Amino acid sequence: MHLGERRKFKTSSHLYSRTLTINFFRLCWVVVIIWGELGVFYWSLSSCKWPELYPSLEKPTRVLLVADPQVQVTLEIGERPTTFSPLRRFIFDLNLKKSWHVTTRLRPNVVIFLGDMLAGGRFVDDEIEYQKHVHKFKSMFTLNSAVSVFYIPGNNDVGMGVSSSSSRAVRNYYSNAFGPFNQRVVIRNHTFLLIDAAGLVDEDYQRAGYGVGFDKWSALPGGTTSFVKNLERGDNPLFLLSHIPLARPDSASCGPLREQGTIRRGVGHGYQNTLGKQTTAFLLRSLRPSAVYSGDNRDYCEYTHTVRNKSEDASADVREVTVKSFSMANHIRRPGFQLLTLTDPTTNLTQKSFRDSPCTLPDQYGIYFSLYLPFFTFTALTLVVLSGIRRRRRRAPLIEPLDLSPQSSGESTPIPVPESAIWSPYTPAASTSPRGTLPSSLRTPTTLAGPTLRASKPATPLGSPLLPPLYYSHEEDDESMYPAQYATRKDGQAPDDEEWSAVHNRITSDSQIPRFTSAPGLTSSAKRHWSWSWTFVFRGRRRRMSIRAATFSWSTLTTLAELFKAGERTPMLRHHVLRMTLRDALSIFWPVVIVWTLLTWWIF
């Protein structure tokens, strides 16, 4: 075996080693888990920046708008309990926690939740259960005490369309946990009007039942209509914040950032997709907001309302942004939130004092099915293939074991002529050297007569006892430095050889002397695969780096085929490969589980 062949065989053995395979996949899976659990979330926010306004010496105020977190404690109404329900809830909570973990790195000054903080708040039986939902929400959405937080009610927080005593009790639970239903908040000389959209819908149904308009309607005490009518508009820019979007045509486009569909009118038990047309007109004409921000729809939508003022016979455009859901939802792939930057409008009357931009979070199910699942499949297939290859290599050694014959009587055993030119190891019949008289023409070192010599396994085909002895003529006696048994056999005469013996020609032409090739598996392949090498000098020594393209040999495909073909040994082979694969998988994934557990503990 040449040096290059030995290196190639050694390299192949290392590539198939179990230790190298396990450590390689351990490292890869740790990197994949860290990237999938945190890296993707940080990367998604790398392009999410706070909107910039005109250059100013004052630091702007940053407002974070979050819609529909919908924290779950128990199964939602109508959801059938299954074996995977706890797993789904855990994935949902973990996604919320990771999303909030990276979102707070944006360091907002004010956070406003646009309703539906709870997924099942309207279905609770008492205040203790409601406080359990609230506690879980606030434990997941933790904030620095220096950050101001405001909430507006959603239909899942307080219910809608029901005027029973239980609904009134839930509204009391909400006010005790989150604060007033309608609020007026001033932030950096901007007025934020936070309204109770669910209560406004209930009041709108009562008004419509009487058949009167908002101008003649006697507003309910403490209701949204009364709150809007009694508001002093002022000169500051005003933002209307409503959980339910305002009315618009069903065919209205939501812009290119929406994933699918549009916002259409719809109503059902406990929900309504948009406010009514008259309610929308009442709010826009009474408040004349600079912008409207809403939630509830779960997907992003941007629409511009046109407000006509009857007294001034003029119109104005009001932009409404429906903020994307912060939690995972069935009809959206990527959750999101909205960033709003404010500056003091009194410092520069010619420039716009606010600007907003949306941000999106990673697709959680996309991480599972586009990252984890393909790499898991690749890992499993690789382990199966390598287990089969290692088993085949153990079953088929490179050199067959030698069979020793019983000791002979001391007579020289005739050497059979091999039937094939393919070299194979050979062991003589006698374990000791023959004691017969050696030919007089063969020169040997002077030794005592009759020594016992042990037969050794031939190292190369040329040193094999299959070859008969070479006879040299007496003209070559002067070459005392090169005994015959150590001489290298030549197949031809060189031009400058002066004493080429005729015996050589006679022996060379003898058809009884076979020619040999290298042992199977030791010859270099005639077909060389693509490789790249780089030779350089480092610290006074010449070094080389080589990279070869990964290839699958025919034996690899044969190993896979044996797993699926029918046969007597197939069940045993499958059982062995499966057992080895499971053992390797456990060795790979236990460190990965530890890393994932530490990441989850750190996030929570």
Order of alpha helices (4+ residues) and beta strands (2+ residues): alpha-alpha-alpha-beta-alpha-beta-alpha-beta-alpha-alpha-beta-beta-alpha-alpha-beta-beta-beta-alpha-beta-beta-beta-beta-beta-alpha-alpha-alpha-beta-beta-alpha-alpha
